[in-house]
Amino acid sequence: MKHLTVALLLALLPLGVAQAQEETQEQDQMQEEELVEQLEQAQGQPIDTLKQAVDALELRNDLLEVLLSKNELTEGDMAIIQQLTETMENALTKIDEELGIMREHVQEVRSGADAREQERIRENGQEYLERIKTLMQ
């Protein structure tokens, strides 16, 4: 009886694996559709702030990750990737600008400390912290 049960389980195992793969593919498809919908809603919005840049990258990184997990990319996938990367480049450009500003504020904090100028330290330190918190979320 044990041999029959083991044999039956071994025979059914591929069915369970196939079903699990189908469920995973369905979940991936649903996740991709949801991300594409979010992408379409956010399409064409300018990236003027660090927060917008971080949010734009988060959404597009998630979708890119889903697309890259596929065994093969379709023409539709390629079109989506073209849209993604254009916005990703804009977001990264904004982040690069903001990093330059943060670097300047940190330099001002250090110079303020060297000159013992508390107001300069506080002003620039707060500006730096405000920006870095957005980036570090």
N, C-alpha and C positions, 0 to 999 in steps of 0.2 A: 504494500500500500504506500509506503514512504517513497519507493522508487517511482510509482505512478504520479504522486504529488510533485516530486522534484522534476520529473520529466514534463509534467503539465506546466509547472512554473517556468521551466526553461523554454518551453515552446511558446508561452505567452509573453515572455520577456521582450522579444523584438517588437511585439505589438505595443507594449507599454512604452518602450523607447520611442517608437514612431509617433505615438500619441503625445508624448512629452515634447518631442521636437515640433509637432504641429502646433501645440499650445504655445510654445516659445515663439514660433514664427508668427502666430496670431498676435501675441503680446507685442512683439517687435513692430509688427505692421500697425497696430493701434497706436503705439508710442510714436512711431514715425509720422502717422497721419496727424496726431495731436501737435507734434512739434512743427510740422509743415503748416498747419493752420495758424499756430502762434506766429510763425515766421511771416506768413502772408499778412497777418494783421499788423505786424511791426514793419513791413516793407515800406521803404521810402521815407521813413522818419529820419530826420537829421540827427547827427550825434554831436551835441554841443557841450555835453558835460561828461565828467568822469563817470558818474552814475549811469548815464545812458550807455557809455562805452562798455562798462562792466556788464550791464544787463544784456546788451546786444551780444557780447561774446558768450555769455552763459547760455543763452538760447541756441545760438549757432553752434557752439561746441557740442552741446547735447545732440543736436541733429546730425552734425558731422560724425560723431561717435557712432550713432545708430547706422548711418549710411556705410561707414567703414567696416562695420561688423558683418555686412552682407558678403556672401561669397562672390557675387558678381554685381557690378553696378550697371543699371539700365541707363538709357538716354535721358530719361526723366531725372534720374539720380544725378547725372552729370550737370543737367540744367540747374538743379537745386544747388549743387556744389558751387557752380559759377556765381549764383546769387549770394550764397553764404560767404564766400571768400571775399567778394567785393565789400560787403558790409564789415566783415572781420578786419580787412585792411584799414578801413576808415576808423573803426574802433581802436585798433592798435596804434594808429597815428595819433588819435586823441590821447590815449594813455601815455604815449611817448612824450607828447607836449606837457601833460600833467606831471610826469616824472621830472622833467626839466624844471618845472615850477617848484616841485617839492625839494629838489636838490638845492635850488636857490634859497628856499626858506631854511633848510638845514644849515647852509653856509652862513646865513644871517644869524641864526641862533648861536652858532659857534663864534662868529665874530662879536656878537653881543656879549657872549660869556667872556671872551678875551678882553673886551672893553668895559666889562662890568656894567652893561646897560640892560637893566632888568626889563624895561618896557619893550625894547627891541627883541629880547629873548621871548617874552610872553606873546607878543604880537605874531612873530614869525613861527614860534613853536605851535601856537593854536592853529594857524593857517596850515602848517604841515600836517598836524594831527587830524584835522578835518578831512584833508584830502587822502591821507594814507588809510584812514578808517574805511573810506569808500572802496578803496582798492583791496583791502584785506578782508572784506566780508566773506 
